[in-house]
Amino acid sequence: MQFKNNSKQRLNSIQGLRSFKDTLPKNIKKVINKKGHIYSETLNNWKYIVGENLFKVCYPKSFKNSNRFGASTLLIMVKRGHEVDLEYSKKDIIDNMNRFFSDTVVEKLKFLSFTDEKKSSLKEERLKTNVTNDKYQKKINYVKNEKIRKSLLELTKVFKQK
């Protein structure tokens, strides 16, 4: 590779293929290194940090880095009914995260509850029985050829599944 000295953002650049990280401006690199790295690594290793049992009932939603006014906080979404389990293991999660990053990364955890998906499955079952919208259903019913009508209904079922 040859070195080139006519880059707008840096003094020296490498001509040819380079990684995406090297093409970003310096200011954006600092933000990604500070905040994005911690959150992405937490997402990738969440099962290792919290354990198998808690992994099934919670996931990290966002990470707020520390500033003058507050400590660094990890926001965790928890299935309703499992908040107490997570509250008891709060200290273990903070210790595991700080041990994983070998630095004091998280000082506080906040929990947000969400309802289980079983209630929304009733709506999905209703949609499966009536796959197409009423508007399209009427248009399909006006098709005279029966084979085409059946194939259109099958096609809409396939689209709903995806």
N, C-alpha and C positions, 0 to 999 in steps of 0.2 A: 504494500500500500504506500501511496505517496502522501506526504503531508502538504497541506494547503493553508495559506495564510490569509484568505479573504472571506472569512466567515463574519457575519454581522454580530453574532452573540458571543463568540469566543475568539481568543487570539489564535489558537491553533485548532484545526479540525482534520479529521482523517477522511480522505477521499475514498468513496466506495460505500459498501454496505456498512451500516452501524446500527447499534441497538436503539430501540425506541427511547430508552432512558437518556441516551446521549444527545438526542435531537431536541429534547425539551429545554426551555429556558431555565436559567439557574434558579430563579425565584420559585418556579413551579416545582423543581426538584426538591427544594428545601421543604415545601409543604407536604409533598408526597412522602419524603423520608421521615418527617415528624409524625404525621397523623395517619396517613394511608398505610404505612408499613405495619404499624401495630394492629390496626383493625383487620387487615387482610391476613396477617399471620395468626391472629386470634380465630378468625373464621376457619382457616385451614386446619388448625390444631385444636378445635373446640372439644372434640371427643377425648383427646388426651388430657386436656386441662380440667374438665369437669368430671369425667368418668362416664361409664356406659349408662348408668341409670339416669343421671341428670341430662345426659345428651338427648335422650328421647323426649324430654318434656320442656326443654328450653333452648334458646339460641341467642347469640348476641345481635343486637339491632344497630347500635351505633357506639362510637367512642368519642368522648370529648376530652381533649388534652388539657392539662393544667394551665392556668394563667394566674394573673394577680388575684383574681376574685374567688377562684374555686379550685378544687382538687381535680385530678384526672378521674373521669367517671366512665364506667362501662354500663350501657343500658341493655338489659337482658329481657327478652320476651319469654314469659312463662305460661304454660297451660294452666287454666283455672283449676284450682284444687291442689296444685303442687308448689304453691308459694312458700309454705312452711318448710318443706324439704330444702328448698333453695336457701331460705333464710338461715337455717341451721348450718348449712355448708358454705355460707358467705365467706368466712375467714379462710377456709381451705381453698376456695376459688381464687381469692386475692393472692394468697401465698403461692399457689401453683402458677398463676400468671406472672408474678414477679420473678419466680424461680425460672420459668420458661424463657423470659426475656433477659434474665440475669441483671435486672435493674428494677427500681421502683417505678413501674409503669402505671398500675392501677391503684388508686387509693380508696375509691368508693364504688359500690355497685348499686344500681337502681333497677327495680323490677317493674315490669308492666305485664298485666295479665291479659290473656286472650282466650276466647272461648274455643272449645274443642270443635273439630270439623264435622262431628256427627250430626249436628243440627243443620249444617249447610248441605249434608248429603240428601236430606229430604227434598230439597229444591232440585238437586241434580237428578234424582229419581223421577221427579215430575217432568223435568226437561227431556229425559230419555223417552218417556212415553209419547210426548208430543215434541218430536225432534225439530221440526221446522217451525218457523214463525207462521202466524196466521196469514200474513200477507203472501208469503211464498206458497203456503199450502193451497190457497185459493187458485193461484196461478198454475200450480202443478195439476190441480184437479181439472182444469180446463183443457189439458193436453188430451187429444183424442186417442193417440196410440198408447195402448196399455203397457207395452214393453218399455217405451220411453218414460212413461209415468212412474213405473216401478223402479227403473234405473235412477231416475232423479231422486226418488225417495231414499234409495240406498246411498246415493252420493251425499245427500244432506246428513245422513246418519254418520258417515265416515268423517265429514267435516266437523260434526259436533264432538266426536270422540277425540279429535286432535285439539 
